[in-house]
Amino acid sequence: MSAAQHLSDDDLAKIYTFAVQLGKDAGVILMKFAQARWSDNGSGAQLFTEKDSAVDIVTKADEDVETFIKNAIEKKYPTHKFLGEETYSKGASQDYLIGDEPTWCIDPLDGTVNYTHLFPMFCVSIGFIVDGRAVIGVIYAPFTAQLFSACRGRGAWLNETQRLPLRDQPLPPNAPQGCVLSVEWGKDRKDAPDGNLHRKVDSFLNMAVEPGGRGGKGGMVHGVRSLGSATLDLAYVALGAFDIWWEGGCWEWDVAAGVAIVQEAGGLVTTANPPADVKNAPIEDVRLGSRLYLAIRPAGPSPATGESARESQERVVREVWRRVRHLDYSRPGA
Amino acid sequence: MSAAQHLSDDDLAKIYTFAVQLGKDAGVILMKFAQARWSDNGSGAQLFTEKDSAVDIVTKADEDVETFIKNAIEKKYPTHKFLGEETYSKGASQDYLIGDEPTWCIDPLDGTVNYTHLFPMFCVSIGFIVDGRAVIGVIYAPFTAQLFSACRGRGAWLNETQRLPLRDQPLPPNAPQGCVLSVEWGKDRKDAPDGNLHRKVDSFLNMAVEPGGRGGKGGMVHGVRSLGSATLDLAYVALGAFDIWWEGGCWEWDVAAGVAIVQEAGGLVTTANPPADVKNAPIEDVRLGSRLYLAIRPAGPSPATGESARESQERVVREVWRRVRHLDYSRPGA
């Protein structure tokens, strides 16, 4: 009997309600720390002394929010496993730790650089995983007051009131044309011709240039976006705003909640790296620990092509695979 | 006697109040049209028939908002000149039309691709120009409920309550390291080695790679962001979230409001294209019609380097110029 079978629909609904409130409360803490750094705003000044640097404050926000979430979960669900970014960074290895048991997978602050710079694209990310699959996701970006959430079987939502996706038009018949592509430059900035940065930028260029360009790989996407938050990239895929998100290097705490929300909204998440047979290889759901992600937004069936939603998403996956290079991210020890 | 001298501080304050309300009202219209496209939301359905396409709706939103703004201004200030994106696109040329007289320069919808895709980074942009200088700016992004505004001598504001910049820490002594760079891929996607897309991506790479990389040009910026809205790029420079915005190709209606807000917040806006003598060339305020923009965020003086705010901004301008290529955007007939 799998762990999931111990959790009834009613259990899951209660866990979902708890997770949504936890996300809101964590977001309030993040904003309190952010506001403490605003130039002409004394509201949070008493939290810090003059000599605390921006980096100190951000580290404290990150740690305080993770502790807050961890304590709340341990009190409410003492038998559940807890994995946070801090759990990993303080551990000896970054082995993949998610098994079959009910597991919380948390990023207290995704978009750390944005948070440091007070760019609003930062959030808290709370994922709940059973049998290795993300079944509940809560993402809250407090500066723009956008809450994304989903629970398996209960739909995906913006601010608990608007069902996701907001946009589920058919995927364009000539995709990636007409698509908005979301990508990230990441932290790996080595100037090596075969390093990840150059592999990424080659791939971005293939997706962006005019049709026929780049040796026939030109994808002429409608737009290229970079937010600096993998978690919010996934949230905007679930919303329908980003048609394609392609990225390597994230960890499971960056994506657990987002994958749950995208999948519940009707999107597809598979691997970023093209297989040998791009045209025919089976398209499998991504493994959370893979560090390589390609997400396609929810879409209605395509009257123009006669495809089902899934067929059109798989077509777009293959069109992306045809244009991108392999990325070289693995797990330590993997 | 210049036109500006006809406008007292009190006159300007009244125009500012009027412009802020106009921005809020225009944003409400934009959101009404956006919501009419949401999948499971019938609230605006009566506005459109089944056969209206997404493109029809976006075009109608754009035109309706421009007409709304134009009518309101003509009624309240019949002697003022009005320039909107539609004015240009329907005109015979794209000559630079801004002179010394009081002039409204409007983009009813900046971030059109985002709006089509329901990605929240779209906005209305209202600039008021006197003697060729943007003196009032109002930018409202209704989906994230963020209103940016400024009036010469009255400060720059987020949501009318938080003074901009929110973040005015000294610019990093080793900038562009530590800086968030905002750039856009744009619509020019020709696969020509010397085309604007390749010039841009070369420049992005120089700014992004590790120090010492790319023949010594590696800038190792903290992050690279692309929002798909020049107007909001400038808004986030004014806030302090983006340290550097470098872009070519926009028109004056994309930037008039943003330039007013950045300058009033204490930021610097000059040209994107490096001069022959990068080290010593004077750094002049940008001309609104130039189509080439480099903005540096507001910053406090740097105790570490002994620089004034302006000196540190000029240092960063030169560090950017050293790493970017010339972009080839001109005005028709210029």
Chai-1 contact restraints between the chains, C-beta under 6 A:
chainA,res_idxA,chainB,res_idxB,connection_type,confidence,min_distance_angstrom,max_distance_angstrom,comment,restraint_id
A,W38,B,L166,contact,1.0,0.0,6.0,A-B,restraint_1
A,S39,B,D168,contact,1.0,0.0,6.0,A-B,restraint_2
A,D40,B,R163,contact,1.0,0.0,6.0,A-B,restraint_3
A,V113,B,H222,contact,1.0,0.0,6.0,A-B,restraint_4
A,V113,B,G223,contact,1.0,0.0,6.0,A-B,restraint_5
A,H117,B,V180,contact,1.0,0.0,6.0,A-B,restraint_6
A,H117,B,A241,contact,1.0,0.0,6.0,A-B,restraint_7
A,L118,B,L166,contact,1.0,0.0,6.0,A-B,restraint_8
A,L118,B,R167,contact,1.0,0.0,6.0,A-B,restraint_9
A,L118,B,A241,contact,1.0,0.0,6.0,A-B,restraint_10
A,F119,B,A241,contact,1.0,0.0,6.0,A-B,restraint_11
A,T144,B,T144,contact,1.0,0.0,6.0,A-B,restraint_12
A,R163,B,D40,contact,1.0,0.0,6.0,A-B,restraint_13
A,L166,B,W38,contact,1.0,0.0,6.0,A-B,restraint_14
A,L166,B,L118,contact,1.0,0.0,6.0,A-B,restraint_15
A,R167,B,L118,contact,1.0,0.0,6.0,A-B,restraint_16
A,D168,B,S39,contact,1.0,0.0,6.0,A-B,restraint_17
A,V180,B,H117,contact,1.0,0.0,6.0,A-B,restraint_18
A,W185,B,A208,contact,1.0,0.0,6.0,A-B,restraint_19
A,W185,B,V224,contact,1.0,0.0,6.0,A-B,restraint_20
A,R189,B,A208,contact,1.0,0.0,6.0,A-B,restraint_21
A,R189,B,V209,contact,1.0,0.0,6.0,A-B,restraint_22
A,R189,B,E210,contact,1.0,0.0,6.0,A-B,restraint_23
A,R189,B,M220,contact,1.0,0.0,6.0,A-B,restraint_24
A,D191,B,V209,contact,1.0,0.0,6.0,A-B,restraint_25
A,D191,B,E210,contact,1.0,0.0,6.0,A-B,restraint_26
A,D191,B,G213,contact,1.0,0.0,6.0,A-B,restraint_27
A,D191,B,R214,contact,1.0,0.0,6.0,A-B,restraint_28
A,A208,B,W185,contact,1.0,0.0,6.0,A-B,restraint_29
A,A208,B,R189,contact,1.0,0.0,6.0,A-B,restraint_30
A,V209,B,R189,contact,1.0,0.0,6.0,A-B,restraint_31
A,V209,B,D191,contact,1.0,0.0,6.0,A-B,restraint_32
A,E210,B,R189,contact,1.0,0.0,6.0,A-B,restraint_33
A,E210,B,D191,contact,1.0,0.0,6.0,A-B,restraint_34
A,G213,B,D191,contact,1.0,0.0,6.0,A-B,restraint_35
A,R214,B,D191,contact,1.0,0.0,6.0,A-B,restraint_36
A,M220,B,R189,contact,1.0,0.0,6.0,A-B,restraint_37
A,H222,B,V113,contact,1.0,0.0,6.0,A-B,restraint_38
A,G223,B,V113,contact,1.0,0.0,6.0,A-B,restraint_39
A,G223,B,G228,contact,1.0,0.0,6.0,A-B,restraint_40
A,V224,B,W185,contact,1.0,0.0,6.0,A-B,restraint_41
A,V224,B,S226,contact,1.0,0.0,6.0,A-B,restraint_42
A,R225,B,S226,contact,1.0,0.0,6.0,A-B,restraint_43
A,R225,B,G228,contact,1.0,0.0,6.0,A-B,restraint_44
A,S226,B,V224,contact,1.0,0.0,6.0,A-B,restraint_45
A,S226,B,R225,contact,1.0,0.0,6.0,A-B,restraint_46
A,S226,B,S226,contact,1.0,0.0,6.0,A-B,restraint_47
A,G228,B,G223,contact,1.0,0.0,6.0,A-B,restraint_48
A,G228,B,R225,contact,1.0,0.0,6.0,A-B,restraint_49
A,A241,B,H117,contact,1.0,0.0,6.0,A-B,restraint_50
A,A241,B,L118,contact,1.0,0.0,6.0,A-B,restraint_51
A,A241,B,F119,contact,1.0,0.0,6.0,A-B,restraint_52
